[in-house]
Amino acid sequence: MEPKTYFIRTYGCQMNELDTEIMAGQLAKRGLTAAADEESSDLLIFNTCSIRDLAERKVMGKLGRMGRVDKKNRIIGVTGCMAMAKKDSLFRKFPHLDFVVGTNNITDLGTVIDQVLYTKKQVFKTDDRFEENLDYLIAKRDNPIKAHVSIIRGCDKYCTYCVVPYTRGEEVSRPPDSIVEECRRLVDQGYKEITLLGQNVNSYGKDKPEWNCLFHNLLYRLDQIPGMERIRFMTSHPIDITVELMQAIRDLPSLCEFVHFPIQAGSDRILKKMHRIYTKEQYLEKVALLRKIVPHVSLGTDIIVGFPTETEEEFQETMEIFRQIRYSVAYIYAYSPRKGTPALRWKDDVPEEVKFDRLQRLMDLQNEIAVEERQQMLGNTYEVLVECFNKGGTQLKGRTRCWKKVIFEGDESLIGTLQQVHVHSYSHQTLVGDLVKPNSSLKVI
């Protein structure tokens, strides 16, 4: 029987969140409405992630529990990176599953559902390469202020710990005219901030030299869209961060001064073992150049501690990198082996208690750095995109251009606008400030 309602449970990165929005748009076009929860849905989709072991275990546990109870005649499917990593083996483990659709096949969702309804058999579709034929304009977005826009899918870097090249395939750039058109429509609909997404956004256009449009060229085109307020981008690979991109961050009014600049480790030996294709010295040179070109830039990073054979001395090199660069944002993880990656051939020889200890020490250091940064921000005025009321509902919440969360007193009419906020204190990781009246002499950063 044709399903009438759907629910999509999303795990993982912003790319997965965008894929969920596109699938929701396809289902809405088919006539389905969103259910309030998993239990009340006729069609249940788990849009999965394989990057971290925890995310994968959550889905596996959920699917296992569902197999032990009546599935209530629902259609149940798995999409995303786990679908690509495990493919039809999911059917053997979870015979109550109806379909498995890979990251490169979300355009086939409707066809797959039809096959399940017609044949009453399990269906899986997991192509290795992405064909750029998605209708991005169909995406069903819940946030009316900020939107994610995909510009490139896949990755060609093959870091030894990462499953992305195997779950999302090689890099495929989206035509620039298509990106510009989607962003233009979003701006016309009132969106204030657009985040450009890709496993490596900096590689944009390299697979299509005939377009003569690399990442920085695309940014200049997007900045020219009338009414474009803010542009962000993620994720980046340091090797592809160019001088031209740095100059674009300096020169384009809409481009926020925040760059996710993941180093992953502070040791050259570990970087080589990770196949990061740069040295610590090369990385530091790029950071220095970026800060020279864009003095107020804020940096984020990803870090893996406890990579196979990492010594305490090499971990200390990572600690020193943090002290030297002073990241504004850091996503810190303990290494976990991922099936299908080259790193799996090495013994996971750093004990779990050592990984946890290194993880905690690095997080403590980052917290110290973050506190000092917040203290330095006191007394300054920042442009804030007002997003919503905070959880208590008494203060407005938004973010600065450099990705800092800010709360302040104000009324509902300010939601969706850019305001100047004078920061006077902070609570935990959130800055606290006062709305600055128009024509104030305070300098905005």
Buried (B, 14 or more C-beta within 10 A) or exposed (E): EEBEBBBBBBBBBBBBBBBBBBBBBBBBEBEBEBBEEBEEBBBBBBBBBBBBBEBBEBBBEBBEEBBEEEEEEBBBBBBBBBBBBBBEEBBEEBEBBBBBBBBBBBBBBEEBBBBBEEEEEBBBBBBEEBEEEBEBEBBBBEEEBBBBBBBBBBBBBBBBBBBBBBBBBBBBBBBBEBBBBBBBBBBEEEBBBBBBBBBBBBBBBBBBEEBEBBBBBBBBBBBEBEEBBBBBBBBBBBBBBBEEBBEBBBBBEBBBBBBBBBBBBBBBEBBBBBBBBBEBEBBBEBBEEBBEBBEEBBBBBBBBBBBBEBEEEBBBBBBEBBEEBBBBBBEBBBBBBBEBBBBBEBEBEBEEEBBEBBBEBBBEBBEEBBEEBBEEBBEBBBBBBBBBBBEEEEBBBBBBBBBBBBBBEBEEEBBBBBBBBBBEEBEEEBBBBBBBEEEEEEEBB
